[in-house]
Amino acid sequence: SLERAGADDAFAAKTLATLKTRSPTSLNVAWRQISAGSTLSMDECMKMEFRILNRMLAGHDFYAGIRAAIIDKGSTPAWRPASLDEVSAADIDTYFAPLGDKELTL
């Protein structure tokens, strides 16, 4: 695990520290996106990206991160949910669900 590697490896420790400051939802979405994307066509990847983008822009964490970085200049964002343990598979599923009539057509 990254925790074990961080005990002996400065890069792993720094990576883990950085990941702990990021949106738990975004980390989960990115992991699934990378995992799923390796088996999809380019068109399927673009549709997946479009779905994720639409859901991110409709959510809380994108704006919390922007506010913390740009408006409040370095404050700590209040992520919702606040920890990886609080993010459910159902929460992440919504980012990948079809958009209905807003679906990207290629």
Number of C-alpha atoms within 10 A of each C-alpha: 6 11 13 10 13 16 10 10 13 11 11 17 17 12 14 15 13 10 12 13 12 17 22 21 23 19 15 16 21 14 12 14 17 11 11 12 16 10 10 12 10 11 12 14 17 16 19 21 17 19 20 23 15 14 17 17 11 11 13 14 22 17 15 18 20 14 16 15 14 10 11 12 10 12 13 14 20 13 19 15 16 15 14 14 8 12 17 12 10 8 14 17 11 14 23 19 13 15 16 7 7 10 14 16 8 7
